[in-house]
Amino acid sequence: MFVIFGAAGNVGRVSAAALRRAGREVRAVVRERTQGTVLTEIGCEVVVADLLDPASVARALEGAYAVQMLCPVPHADADPATTMRRMIDVGAEALNANPPQRLLALSDYGAEHASGTGITTLFHYLETQLSPIPTHTTFLRAAEHMHNWARVLPVALATGVLPSLHDPLNKLFPTVAAQDVGLLAAELLLDDRPAKVSPRVVSIEGDTRVSALDVARTLGELTQRPIPAHAMPRAEWSAMLHGAGLGDNHARLIMDLYDAHNAGRIDIDTSISERRFGATALADVFAAILTRADAAPPATAAAAAR
């Protein structure tokens, strides 16, 4: 049994589908039963688990041969860092008690740093807590997801300007499509060759690095209108993030992350020898986002913009 935590998300859904195509039994772990409809249709066993509840996590792991672990940043939480660390602790405890033969944890570029990188320090904690588990462990460190720009695309379309926390605007940075991460995660879980080292660390980014100017140009080409990029002044970050509905602690994590990005600290760990590259272009990801936005009812589109 292949157990996929976060199976309803952009990465987990792709991994689950790839494993089913390979003929594997998949248990898709979701937060709410309604998230499991599509996963049930492709033949997954769907279970509901609360990552803060040790008993439900332990039940989800029963009979697992391989596990794909995702600990999401809890966006609506007043103290997301503390809550995510608790999720990681619960998962690590359950995995230690009942270790699968293979474990893949979704991590981030910059996870080698113990401090000073905002949200990414939580993925450092994830790797630290999961490393001692007696199994073949892989940490899949992904670059910034292209889909993250979906949060500001409605603003860009409404105002004609793409706001960016990346500064300077011409600085190239690594990014990757979630579907490429999901496909690679499934491939790594299916790789049953004897482990040369554990934990194994693999990185993935797109085959071309981009800048905020490239992001704005891509959006402009798709919408057939000029959309310039605008580097948000550092002094305005907090107000912008609060306006997007983030609490103080979450906003601070984002600000620290982009301070690290802009200082060049969020990049490939040069000690990683296994580097992979996704094939999906930024334009393809944006085109899909825009298509879904056009098809969504007004209330759904407005919610996505928040």
C-alpha positions in Angstrom: 0.0 0.0 0.0 1.3 3.5 -1.0 0.0 6.1 1.4 -0.1 9.7 0.2 -0.7 12.4 2.7 -2.0 15.6 1.2 -3.5 13.6 -1.7 -6.0 16.3 -2.6 -3.3 18.9 -3.2 -1.5 19.9 -6.4 1.4 17.5 -5.7 -0.3 14.7 -3.9 -3.1 14.3 -6.5 -0.5 13.9 -9.3 1.5 11.4 -7.3 -1.6 9.3 -6.4 -2.6 9.2 -10.1 0.8 8.2 -11.2 1.0 5.4 -8.7 -2.4 4.1 -9.7 -1.3 4.1 -13.4 1.6 2.0 -12.3 -0.9 -0.5 -10.8 -0.2 0.2 -7.2 -2.7 0.3 -4.4 -3.0 3.9 -3.1 -4.4 5.2 0.2 -5.2 8.9 -0.3 -5.1 10.8 3.0 -7.2 14.0 3.0 -8.5 16.5 5.5 -12.2 16.3 4.5 -14.2 13.5 2.9 -15.4 15.8 0.1 -11.8 16.2 -1.1 -11.7 12.5 -2.0 -14.2 12.3 -4.9 -11.7 12.4 -7.8 -9.3 10.2 -5.9 -12.0 7.6 -5.3 -12.8 7.7 -9.1 -9.2 6.7 -10.0 -9.3 3.8 -7.6 -7.7 5.2 -4.4 -8.8 4.2 -0.9 -9.6 7.5 0.7 -9.2 8.1 4.4 -9.7 11.3 6.4 -6.9 12.2 8.9 -6.1 15.2 11.1 -2.4 15.7 11.1 -2.6 16.9 14.7 -4.3 13.8 15.8 -1.9 10.9 16.5 -4.5 8.2 16.4 -5.9 9.2 12.9 -2.3 9.5 11.5 -1.4 6.1 12.9 -4.6 4.6 11.3 -3.7 6.1 8.0 -0.3 4.4 8.1 -1.5 0.9 8.8 -0.2 -1.6 6.3 1.9 1.0 4.4 4.7 -0.2 2.2 5.6 3.4 1.2 4.6 6.8 2.5 4.6 10.2 0.9 4.5 12.8 3.7 3.4 16.3 3.3 3.1 18.7 6.3 1.3 21.8 5.0 1.7 25.3 6.3 -1.6 25.9 8.1 -2.6 29.2 6.5 -5.6 30.1 8.8 -3.6 29.4 12.0 -2.7 32.2 14.4 0.7 30.6 15.0 1.4 28.5 11.9 5.0 27.6 12.8 4.1 26.1 16.1 1.2 24.2 14.6 3.2 22.8 11.7 6.0 21.7 14.1 3.3 19.8 16.0 2.1 18.2 12.8 5.7 17.1 12.0 6.1 15.7 15.6 2.9 13.7 15.3 3.9 12.3 11.9 7.4 11.5 13.1 6.1 9.7 16.1 3.6 7.6 14.1 6.3 6.7 11.5 8.8 5.7 14.2 6.2 3.5 15.8 5.3 1.8 12.4 8.0 2.6 9.9 7.2 1.8 6.2 9.9 0.4 3.9 10.1 3.6 2.0 9.4 7.2 3.1 9.4 10.3 0.9 8.9 13.7 2.5 8.2 16.8 0.4 10.6 19.5 1.4 11.9 22.9 0.1 14.9 24.5 -1.4 16.8 26.1 1.5 15.9 23.4 4.0 19.6 22.9 4.8 19.4 26.2 6.8 18.4 26.0 10.4 17.4 29.6 10.7 16.8 32.9 8.9 14.6 31.6 6.0 11.1 32.0 7.4 8.7 29.2 6.3 11.6 27.2 5.0 13.0 26.7 8.5 10.0 24.5 9.1 11.1 22.1 6.3 14.6 22.0 8.0 12.7 20.9 11.1 10.8 18.3 9.1 14.0 16.8 7.7 15.6 16.8 11.2 12.7 15.0 12.8 12.3 12.4 10.0 15.9 11.6 9.4 16.3 9.1 12.4 13.3 7.0 11.3 14.6 3.4 10.5 13.6 3.3 6.8 14.8 4.3 3.4 14.0 8.0 3.5 14.1 10.5 0.6 13.7 14.2 1.0 12.4 15.8 -2.2 13.4 19.5 -2.1 11.4 21.5 -4.6 12.0 25.0 -5.8 9.3 27.7 -5.4 6.1 26.3 -7.0 4.9 28.2 -10.1 1.4 27.8 -8.8 2.2 30.2 -5.9 1.7 33.1 -8.3 -2.0 32.2 -8.5 -2.4 34.2 -5.3 -1.5 37.5 -7.0 -2.7 36.8 -10.5 -6.2 38.2 -9.7 -4.6 41.4 -8.5 -2.5 41.7 -11.6 -5.5 41.2 -13.9 -7.5 43.7 -11.9 -4.8 46.4 -11.7 -2.7 45.7 -14.8 0.4 45.4 -12.6 2.0 42.2 -11.1 3.2 42.8 -7.5 6.4 40.9 -6.6 8.3 40.3 -3.4 11.2 39.1 -5.5 13.7 42.0 -5.8 15.4 43.0 -8.0 12.9 42.2 -10.7 15.5 40.8 -13.1 17.0 38.4 -10.6 16.6 34.8 -11.8 15.3 32.3 -9.4 14.4 28.5 -9.5 10.8 27.5 -9.8 8.9 24.3 -10.6 5.5 23.1 -11.6 3.7 21.1 -8.9 2.8 18.4 -11.4 6.5 17.8 -12.1 7.1 17.5 -8.3 4.2 15.0 -8.0 5.5 12.8 -10.9 9.0 12.7 -9.6 7.8 11.9 -6.1 5.9 8.9 -7.5 8.9 7.8 -9.5 11.2 7.9 -6.4 8.7 5.9 -4.4 8.5 3.3 -7.1 12.3 3.0 -7.2 12.9 -0.1 -5.2 16.6 -0.4 -5.8 18.7 -0.9 -2.6 19.4 2.5 -1.0 23.0 3.8 -1.3 22.4 6.4 1.4 19.5 7.4 3.7 18.3 10.0 3.9 18.6 10.5 0.2 18.2 14.1 -0.9 16.9 15.0 -4.4 16.2 18.4 -5.7 13.8 19.5 -8.5 13.3 22.8 -10.4 12.2 23.8 -13.9 14.6 23.5 -16.8 14.7 27.3 -17.1 15.1 29.8 -14.3 12.9 32.9 -14.4 12.7 36.4 -13.0 9.7 38.5 -11.9 10.0 40.3 -15.2 9.6 36.9 -17.0 6.6 36.1 -14.9 4.9 39.4 -15.8 5.8 39.0 -19.5 4.4 35.5 -19.5 1.1 36.7 -18.0 0.9 39.5 -20.4 1.4 37.3 -23.4 -1.4 34.9 -22.2 -3.8 37.8 -21.6 -2.7 39.8 -24.6 -2.1 43.0 -22.6 0.9 44.6 -21.1 1.4 43.7 -17.4 4.5 45.2 -15.9 6.1 43.8 -12.7 6.3 46.0 -9.7 8.7 45.3 -6.8 6.8 45.9 -3.6 8.8 48.2 -1.3 9.9 46.3 1.8 8.0 48.7 4.0 4.8 47.8 2.3 5.1 44.0 2.6 3.4 43.7 6.0 0.3 45.7 5.1 0.0 43.8 1.8 0.2 40.4 3.5 -2.2 41.5 6.2 -4.6 42.7 3.5 -4.4 39.2 2.0 -5.7 37.8 5.2 -2.5 36.6 6.8 -2.0 37.0 10.5 1.1 38.6 12.1 3.0 35.3 12.6 2.3 34.0 9.1 3.2 37.4 7.5 6.5 37.4 9.3 7.3 33.9 8.0 6.6 35.1 4.4 8.7 38.3 4.9 11.6 36.4 6.3 11.4 33.9 3.4 11.6 36.6 0.8 14.3 38.4 2.6 16.3 35.2 2.3 15.2 34.8 -1.4 16.4 38.3 -2.2 19.7 37.7 -0.3 20.3 34.6 -2.4 20.0 32.1 0.4 17.1 30.1 -1.1 18.7 28.1 -3.9 20.1 24.7 -4.7 22.1 23.1 -1.9 25.4 22.6 -3.6 26.0 19.4 -1.6 23.1 17.7 -3.4 24.3 15.4 -6.2 20.9 14.3 -7.4 19.3 17.1 -9.3 16.2 16.7 -11.5 14.5 19.1 -13.8 10.8 19.5 -14.6 9.5 19.8 -18.2 6.4 22.0 -17.5 6.8 25.6 -18.6 5.5 28.6 -16.6 3.2 29.5 -19.5 1.5 26.1 -19.3 0.9 26.5 -15.5 -0.5 30.0 -15.9 -2.7 29.0 -18.8 -4.3 26.3 -16.7 -4.8 28.8 -13.7 -6.4 31.4 -16.0 -8.7 28.7 -17.6 -9.9 27.6 -14.2 -10.4 31.2 -13.1 -12.5 31.9 -16.2 -14.6 28.8 -15.5 -15.1 29.5 -11.8 -18.3 31.1 -10.5 -17.7 34.7 -9.2 -17.8 33.7 -5.5 -15.2 31.0 -6.1 -12.9 33.3 -8.1 -13.1 36.0 -5.4 -12.2 33.4 -2.7 -9.2 32.3 -4.7 -8.0 35.9 -4.9 -7.9 36.1 -1.1 
